[in-house]
Amino acid sequence: MFEILTRCPETRARTGIINTAHGKIQTPIFMPVGTLASVKSVSVEELKNCGAQIILGNTYHLYLRPGCDVIDHMKGLHHFMNWDSPILTDSGGFQFFSLAKLAKFSDEGVDFQSHIDGSRHIFTPEKAVEIQSLLGSDIMMSLDWCIGHPADKGATMEALKKTTMWAERGLEFWRDNGKPNALFGIVQGGMYKELRSLSAKQLEDLDFPGYAIGGLSVGEPTEMMYEMADHTAPLLPYEKPKYVMGVGTPENLVELVGMGVDMFDCVMPSRNARNGQLFTSGGTLNISNAAFKMDEAPVDESCNCYTCRNYSRAYLRHLYKSRELLAYRLNTIHNLHYYLTLMANIRQAVAQGSFNLFKKSFYSRLECGLK
């Protein structure tokens, strides 16, 4: 499913293509997060105009609402949300981590209480694959036990063991109930290099179509996150796609691509947009700042997104301060366009053998700041 096209001679950065039933994905790629079958405040048409190739949905949330019966009746998630390109679905593991008070872990799986109505449910690794198959996702994730930071080595090892056990069971179920999609295994191991190495080896032996590095961006310092990713990425099979889950800032993406990572997702561009923070080539901009009250300039002079082509900082500030719904849409369009254009520029730089020059220029523009 994955073809490597070019690689950087000075780093582990590479470009490639992931083939799916709903089209090809050019990597490295950023996936906008559409947890509930919607990237908040924007339409699928606007996503495509921003350059989105693939979006992420969440199994836990979609299972609870609207429910599998609704999505099955609507012929799958693609048809339901009118998105005809690839979809990746998370298994729900991160939600069980973030809602830990409502979840109980065992060898069988995760017994949890709905955060919506308090009803109780069980996710086994087999059920996680079954639900994702029903959703019709192109790339599915194995059920894993994500553990936060800090965590002692014993607790981290317990989560690793269950993650491997569940990965094996989920993979067997997927192979026995084949669909035109792919299942990725998720490496755990916390902030312990030896446990990361063990998890990577165990999952490599299972021979998944692709691999994710999970359990990062869970409270650890950025340098520790980089250290764990840089240690783990080269342990995974070179010919398979590599995905760091839930990361991150533009700087994170640039650094992790250089470590050989192909896929990313994060709520940051859409969530920060709703909080008035906009990403630009010169750093972040808080649109509520009084300095923009009379500013006729676009958010970013170098950006050609719909928002920057049509609206001023002054107008966007007015919308945001007035809590007009249009503010969230226009801000989100800009941030998603920024992220997806950044990835397109990274792909071009890697393909041309100039990734390090691109990286130097990227940081230089950030240092120069906003105009």
N, C-alpha and C positions, 0 to 999 in steps of 0.2 A: 504493500500500500504506500510505501515511502520511497522516493527516489531522490538521492542527493545529487545536486547539480554542480555546485561549486563550493570550494572551501577556502578560507583565508589562510595564506601561507604562514602568517605570524601568530595567529590565535586559533582557537577551536571553532570559530564562527563558520557557519556554512549556510548555503541556501538549498532548498529542496522543494519537492511537491508531494503532498499527501493526496492520494486518490480516494475519493469516497463515492457513494451512490448518488450524492447530490452535487457532485462537482469536485474540482481540484482546489487545493489550498496551497498557496505559495508561502513558504516559510523562510525566515522566521515570521511569526504571525502573532498579533494580539487579538484576543477574542473578547468582544464586549459581553458583559454579563446581563443576561435576560432571565433572571431567576424565576419569575412567574410567567414565562412565555412572553415577556415584554422587557425591552431595555427602557427603563423608566423615562417617560416624557417624549420619546421619539418613535416614529413609525418605521416599519421595515424598509420602506422606500428611502427614508432619510438615512438609515443605517447603510444601505447600499451606496448612496451618494457620498457617504463619508469614507467608503472603501472597505467596509466590513466584508470579509469572506466567509466567516464562520462565527456563530454566536454560541453562548453557553446557557443552558437551562439547568434547573436543579431538581433532581429526582425527589428529594424529601418534600420540597414545597409543592411541586406539581402533583405528587401523590395525595397530599392532604387537600389541596385546592387548586384546580377544580375537581380533581379526582381522576383516576384511571378510566372510569366508566365514561366520563365526558370526552376525554381525549381519544379513547378507542372509538366512540361513536362518531367523532369528528375526523376519523381516519388518520390519526397521528398528529404529532406536534407541528410538523411542517405545515400541514393543511390547516390546522387549527389557528395558527398565528400568521398564515400567509407568507411564510418564509421558505423559499425554494432552494436555498443553499445549505451547506453542511451545518449540523448542530452537534455540539458536544454536551453531554449531560454528566454532572457530578453524581456520585453515588449517594450523597447525603452524609458522608463521613464528617465533613467539616461542620455541618449543622449539629450533629450529635456532640461534637467538641464544644461548639459555642452555646449549646443548650444542655450542657452536661448535667445540670440538676434534674432534667426531665428524662435522662437516658440511663439505662443499666446495661453494662456490657457483659457478655458471657461467650463461651465457645460457640454457641449456636448462632449468635448475632447480637443485635441491639434491640432491647425492649425499651420503648419510649412513649412518652405522653405528648400528645399533640399540643403545641403552643396556642392553637386556635380554639379548641373546644374541650381539651382535657382528656379526650379519648385515648385509649392505649393501643399500641401497634407494635409489631415485631418486624424488623428488617433482618433477614438472613442474607448471606452473600448471593444465594441463588435468587432470592426475591428481588434484590437490588438489580440484578441482570435482567430478570423477567420484566420488571417495571420499565427499565430503560429500553428494552426491546419493544414493549408496547408503545412507548413514547415515539419510537422510530428514530432515535438518535443515531448519527453516523459514527460517533466515537463515544463509547461508554467507559465508565470508570469502575474499577473494582471497589467493593466495600472495604474501607480501611478504618483504623482507629488512629485518629489524629490526636496528638498529645501536645499540650501547651508548654511554654517555657516560663519559669524553670521547671524541670521534672527530674527526679532522681533516676539513676540508671536502672533500678529494679522495675519501676513503673514503666519506663520507656521500653524495656525489654519485653514486658508483658504485652504492651501495645503492638510491638513488632511481631511477636509470635502470633497473635490473633490476626494481624494484618496478612501475614503469610498464609496462615491456615485458610482465611476467608478468600484470599486471592486464588488459591488452588481450587477451592470448591466452586467459586464463581466462574473460573476459567473452564472447568470441566462442564458445568451447566451450559455455558455459552457454546462450547464446542459440540455438545449434544443437541443443542437447539439453535443451530446455525442460522444467522441472519446476515444480510449484506452490510455488515457494520464491523467495527473493531472494538476490542476490549483492551484497555490499558491497565497495567499493574501500577500500584502506588508505593514508592519507597518511603518507609518511615525510619525511625532511629533517633529522633530528637537531635540534640546537639552533641552526639557522641559519634566520632568518626568511625570507630570500630563497629558500632551498631548500624550505621549507614552502609558500611561495606558489607556486613552480613545480610542486611535486607536486600541490597542490590543483587548480591550473588544468588540468594534464594529466588528472587523474582526472575532473574536472567535464566535460571535453570528451568523455569516454567514456560519460557519462550512466548511471552506476550507479543502482540503486534506492535505495541508501543509502551512507553514507560513515563510515569510522572514522578516528580520529586515532591512529596507532600510534607506537611509538618513544618513549613517555613513561613515566615511572616506571622508568627504566633506569639509575639512579644519579645523576641530576641533582638539584640542590637544588629544594625545593618551589616556590620563587618562580620559578625558571626554567621549571619544568613549567607553572605558571600562565601565564607569559608566552607560551610556545609555544602553549598551548591557546587563550588569548584572541586570539592573532594568527590562528590557523588556522581556528577555528570559523566566523567570519563570512565566510570565503572560500568555504565550501562552500555548495551550493545551499540556499536557505532552506527550500524545500518538501520536502526530503529529511531522513530521520532522521540524527542525528549521534551517534557513539558514540566515547567515549574508552576505550581498551582498557587493562585492568590497573590501574585506579585506583578506589578508594583508601581513604583514611580518611573518616570522616563529614564532617570539615571540607572535604576535597577535593570531595566530592559536592555540598555546599552551594555552594561557590565555582564549580564548573564548571557547575552548572545555571544559575547567573546569567550564564554566558558563552554559553548557548544549547545546551548538550549535553543529549541525550535519553536516552542509554543508558550503563550502566557495568557492569563486572564486576571482581571482585577476590577473591583467596583469603583476604583479611585476616579477615573475620568467622569463617570456619571454622578457618583455621590458628591464629589468635590464641586461639580458644576452646580448642583442644587444648593450647595453652601456658599456659592459665589466665588469659588477659587477657579481660575482659568489658567491653563497651561500655555506657555508661549515659548518661542525660541530663545527668549531672554530670561526665562524663569517664570515663576508663578505670579499671577496678578489677582489681587482681591478686588473684585468689581465694586464692592460697597465703599471703597476708599473715597473720601471727599475730593481727592485730587482729580477724580474723573468726572466730576459734576458737569464741567463745561467742555470735556475732551471730545473733539470731533473725530479723532483717529479710531480705526478699528482696533479690536483686541490685539491683533498682531499684524503689523504691516506686511510680513512675509507669508501670511496665511491666505489661502484662496477659498476657505470654506464659505458656506452660505451665509453664516453669521457675519464674518469679517467682510464679505463683499457688500453687505447691505446695511449694516448697523454700526453705530458709533459706541464707544465706551460710555458716553454720556447717556445714551438711550438705554443701554443694558443696565447701567447703574440705576437709572430711574425705575425700570421694570423690577429689578431685584429689590430695591428699597421699598417698592410698593407691593411687593409680594404677588406680582402678576404672574400667572401661570406661564406666560410666554417666556419669561426669564429662564425657567428651567429647561425649556425646549431649546432655546437659542444657545444657552451656555453649554448644554450637553452636546449639541451638534458640533460646537467648536472643539470641545475637549476630545470627543471621539475622533474627529478629523485630525486633530493634532497627533494623537496616539497612532492612528493608522497610517498617517503620512510619515511619521517617524519610522515605523516598521518598513514601509516601502523604501524609504531612503537608506535604511540599513541594508535591506536586500540588495539594492543597487550597488552600494559600496562594497559589500562582500563579493558580489558577482564581478566587480571591476578590480578586485584585489586591493581596495583602498580603505578597508575597514578601520585601520588604525588612524589614518588621516581623517576619516569621518568622525571618529571618536574624539580626536583632538579638537576638531572644529566645533563639535557639539558642546564640549565643555568650555571652549573659548567664548562662544556666544552666551552661555549661561553666566560666565564671569563678567561679561560686558553689561549684562542686565537689560532691563526694559528701557525703551526710549519714550 
